[in-house]
Amino acid sequence: MTDTAAALRSVSPEAGVAKPDPILVVDSLSRRFGGLRAVEVDHVEIQRGVITALIGPNGAGKTTFFNLVTGFDEPDNGRWSFDGSPVQGQPAHRIARRGMVRTFQLTKALARMSVIDNMKLGGVGQRGENFFRALVPQLWRAQEVALEARADELLERFRLTRVRDEYAGALSGGQRKLLEMARALMSEPTMVMLDEPMAGVNPALAETLLAHIQGLRDTGMTVVFVEHDMDAVNEISDWVVVMGQGRIIAEGAPQDVGKNPVVIDAYLGAHHDAPETLEEEQRRLSEVAGASAEDTE
């Protein structure tokens, strides 16, 4: 366990709790779609250098939360800071340059480009992207060589070297997940946000992905991931944040969150297994009897 992960042992397991060294701090973040409240987060902090799982029922607002803090969507209200500096209102590419990158539930690989070219797209600050500098290879050639070397190093790390020159569209779903994660690392981020990285992946490859995520943390990177597989959450996460109906409803260590009544209610419905008191049972019977009487009138 890393020192930062160990520091979470002293953190109280409650929604919106302060962390010893947060890298991301979010306040009063809200997003509505018509009458639907997709996100309404009062306060949440993400601890630096650990793996945080973001869980919750379908429609809880997890992906919308990702979209908002990474600049892919605009909130109705809210402010948030990354690594000590405010980043609200900045577009996605600028937030990525600051060191916060994300992957998507549906992979975004460019199908008609090779794997290596997809990787090189993930590099930032490329001199050759400027029209006039592109006309003078001496200004960008060395950077291009270094960029390709880093891409090859990551492809080796994610065991994608053998498909280096194949079209990304020819890869399996699991390989595209690996490619997207590898490409996200091309910008050398300090925090990676992974949206359901194990979705649609066979069990063997899922274990590989989990190992890669743990490897990111072991190198000092902060990881936040959305996941529905609680076995995966319990296996690799240091901390769990739970969303329900757009809000942060619980936080805590993975072994404790699953026992939290608020979390159980969010997934299975309020008091799903609680025995009714005599008063509650009589009230329900009275309501049923009343409704039956109205139907017969």
C-alpha positions in Angstrom: 0.0 0.0 0.0 1.3 3.5 -0.9 1.8 6.2 1.7 -1.1 8.2 0.2 -3.4 5.2 0.3 -2.4 4.5 3.9 -3.3 8.1 4.8 -6.9 7.3 3.9 -7.2 5.0 6.9 -7.7 8.0 9.1 -10.4 9.5 6.8 -14.0 9.4 8.1 -16.3 7.3 5.7 -18.8 9.9 4.9 -20.0 11.7 1.8 -18.0 14.8 0.9 -15.3 14.1 3.5 -12.0 16.1 3.3 -8.9 14.2 2.2 -5.2 14.6 3.4 -3.9 15.6 -0.1 -6.7 16.0 -2.7 -5.7 16.5 -6.3 -9.3 17.3 -7.4 -11.7 19.3 -5.4 -15.3 19.8 -6.7 -17.9 22.2 -5.2 -21.5 22.9 -6.0 -21.4 21.2 -9.4 -24.7 20.8 -11.1 -26.0 19.8 -14.5 -29.6 19.4 -15.6 -31.1 18.1 -18.8 -34.6 19.6 -18.9 -36.3 18.5 -15.7 -33.7 15.7 -15.1 -31.1 16.4 -12.5 -28.1 14.5 -13.8 -25.5 15.8 -11.4 -25.8 17.8 -8.2 -22.6 17.4 -6.2 -22.2 19.6 -3.2 -18.6 18.7 -2.4 -16.2 15.9 -3.2 -12.4 15.4 -3.1 -10.2 12.9 -4.9 -7.1 11.9 -3.0 -3.8 12.2 -4.8 -1.9 9.0 -5.7 -4.6 6.4 -5.1 -7.2 4.5 -7.0 -10.7 5.8 -6.4 -13.7 3.9 -7.7 -16.8 5.9 -8.6 -19.8 3.6 -8.4 -23.6 3.9 -8.4 -26.7 2.5 -10.2 -27.3 3.2 -13.8 -28.3 6.8 -14.4 -26.6 7.9 -11.2 -24.6 10.6 -13.1 -21.1 9.1 -13.1 -20.3 9.6 -16.8 -21.8 13.1 -16.7 -19.6 13.9 -13.7 -16.6 12.8 -15.7 -17.7 14.9 -18.7 -18.1 18.0 -16.6 -14.8 17.9 -14.7 -12.7 17.0 -17.8 -14.2 19.8 -19.9 -16.3 17.7 -22.3 -19.6 19.2 -21.0 -20.5 22.5 -19.4 -22.2 22.6 -16.0 -25.1 24.8 -15.0 -23.1 25.8 -11.9 -20.0 24.8 -10.0 -16.4 25.2 -9.5 -13.5 22.7 -9.3 -9.8 22.8 -9.0 -7.1 20.4 -10.2 -3.7 20.2 -8.5 -4.4 23.4 -6.7 -5.6 25.6 -9.6 -9.1 26.3 -10.8 -10.0 24.6 -14.1 -13.7 25.3 -14.5 -14.6 26.9 -17.8 -11.5 25.5 -19.6 -11.9 23.3 -22.7 -11.0 19.6 -22.6 -7.7 19.9 -24.4 -6.4 22.5 -21.9 -7.5 20.4 -18.9 -5.7 17.5 -20.5 -2.5 19.6 -20.8 -2.8 20.4 -17.1 -2.5 16.6 -16.5 -6.1 15.3 -16.2 -7.1 12.9 -19.0 -9.9 10.5 -19.4 -11.0 7.5 -21.4 -14.6 6.8 -22.6 -17.1 4.0 -22.1 -17.2 3.6 -25.8 -13.7 3.7 -27.2 -12.7 6.6 -29.4 -9.9 5.0 -31.5 -9.7 6.3 -35.1 -10.6 3.1 -37.0 -8.9 4.1 -40.3 -5.6 5.0 -38.7 -2.9 2.6 -37.6 -2.4 1.8 -33.9 0.9 3.7 -33.8 -0.6 6.8 -35.4 -3.5 6.7 -32.9 -0.9 6.7 -30.2 1.0 9.6 -31.6 -2.2 11.6 -31.6 -2.1 11.5 -27.8 1.1 13.6 -27.6 0.7 17.2 -26.6 2.6 20.3 -27.8 3.6 18.8 -31.1 5.6 21.4 -33.1 4.6 19.9 -36.4 1.0 20.7 -35.9 1.7 24.3 -36.8 1.3 24.9 -40.5 4.4 27.0 -41.0 6.7 24.9 -38.8 5.4 21.7 -40.5 7.1 23.0 -43.7 10.5 22.9 -41.9 11.2 19.3 -40.7 14.3 20.3 -38.8 12.0 22.1 -36.3 9.9 19.0 -35.4 11.7 15.9 -36.5 13.5 15.2 -33.2 10.3 15.6 -31.3 8.5 13.3 -33.6 11.2 10.6 -33.1 10.9 11.0 -29.3 7.1 10.8 -29.5 7.2 7.6 -31.5 9.7 6.1 -29.1 7.4 6.8 -26.2 4.4 5.3 -28.2 6.4 2.1 -28.8 7.3 1.9 -25.2 3.7 2.1 -24.1 2.6 -0.4 -26.8 5.1 -2.8 -25.4 3.9 -2.2 -21.8 0.3 -2.9 -22.9 1.3 -5.8 -25.1 0.1 -4.2 -28.3 3.4 -4.2 -30.2 2.3 -7.0 -32.6 -0.6 -4.9 -33.8 1.4 -1.7 -34.0 0.9 -1.1 -37.7 -2.6 -2.5 -38.0 -5.7 -0.4 -38.4 -7.3 0.4 -35.0 -10.6 -0.7 -36.5 -9.3 -4.2 -36.8 -8.6 -4.6 -33.1 -10.9 -6.5 -30.7 -12.9 -4.6 -28.2 -10.5 -5.5 -25.4 -7.5 -4.4 -27.5 -9.2 -1.1 -28.2 -9.6 -0.6 -24.4 -5.9 -1.2 -24.0 -5.1 1.2 -26.8 -7.2 4.0 -25.4 -5.6 3.6 -22.0 -2.1 3.6 -23.5 -2.9 6.6 -25.7 -4.2 8.5 -22.6 -0.7 8.1 -21.1 1.0 9.7 -24.1 0.5 13.1 -22.5 2.2 11.9 -19.3 -0.8 12.9 -17.1 -0.9 13.1 -13.3 -4.5 11.8 -13.1 -6.4 9.4 -15.4 -10.2 9.0 -15.3 -11.4 5.7 -16.8 -15.0 5.3 -17.7 -15.9 1.6 -17.4 -12.5 0.2 -18.5 -13.7 -3.4 -18.0 -17.0 -3.1 -19.9 -17.3 -5.8 -22.6 -13.9 -7.3 -21.9 -13.3 -11.0 -21.4 -12.2 -12.1 -17.9 -8.6 -12.8 -18.8 -8.1 -9.3 -20.4 -10.0 -7.7 -17.5 -7.4 -9.0 -15.1 -4.7 -7.5 -17.4 -6.5 -4.2 -17.3 -6.8 -4.3 -13.5 -3.0 -5.0 -13.3 -2.3 -2.0 -15.6 -4.5 0.3 -13.4 -2.7 -0.8 -10.3 0.6 -0.2 -12.1 -0.4 3.4 -12.8 -1.0 4.0 -9.1 2.3 2.3 -8.2 4.1 4.9 -10.4 2.5 7.7 -8.4 -0.4 8.5 -10.7 -3.9 9.2 -9.5 -6.7 7.0 -11.0 -10.4 7.4 -10.9 -12.5 4.7 -12.5 -16.2 4.0 -13.1 -17.0 0.4 -12.7 -20.1 -1.9 -12.0 -18.1 -5.0 -11.2 -17.8 -4.9 -7.4 -15.2 -7.7 -7.4 -13.0 -5.4 -9.5 -13.7 -2.5 -7.2 -12.9 -4.4 -4.1 -9.7 -5.9 -5.7 -7.9 -2.7 -6.7 -9.5 0.4 -5.3 -8.2 2.3 -2.2 -11.3 4.4 -1.8 -14.9 4.3 -3.2 -17.2 7.2 -3.9 -20.9 6.3 -4.5 -23.3 8.4 -6.6 -27.0 8.2 -6.5 -29.5 10.4 -8.4 -26.6 12.8 -9.3 -25.4 13.2 -5.7 -22.5 11.9 -3.7 -24.3 9.7 -1.2 -21.5 7.8 0.4 -17.7 7.3 0.6 -15.3 4.9 2.3 -13.0 2.0 2.0 -14.2 -0.7 -0.4 -14.8 -3.2 2.4 -17.0 -0.8 4.2 -19.0 0.8 1.4 -20.8 -2.5 0.5 -22.2 -2.7 4.0 -23.5 0.9 4.0 -27.3 0.9 4.2 -27.4 4.1 2.1 -25.5 2.3 -0.7 -27.7 -0.8 -0.4 -30.8 1.4 -0.6 -29.4 3.1 -3.7 -28.9 -0.1 -5.6 -31.8 -2.2 -4.3 -34.4 0.3 -3.2 -35.1 1.7 0.2 -35.7 -0.8 3.1 -35.6 -3.7 0.6 -34.9 -6.3 3.2 -36.0 -4.5 6.4 -39.0 -6.0 8.2 -41.9 -3.7 8.6 -43.0 -2.6 12.0 -46.6 -3.5 13.0 -47.6 0.2 12.5 -46.1 0.2 9.0 -47.9 -3.0 8.1 -51.2 -1.7 9.4 -50.8 1.5 7.4 -50.1 -0.4 4.2 -53.1 -2.6 4.7 -55.3 0.4 5.3 -54.0 2.0 2.1 -54.7 -1.2 0.1 -58.2 -1.5 1.7 -59.0 2.2 0.9 -57.9 1.8 -2.7 -60.0 -1.4 -3.1 -63.1 0.5 -1.7 -62.6 3.3 -4.2 -62.4 0.8 -7.1 -65.8 -0.7 -6.2 -67.6 2.6 -5.9 
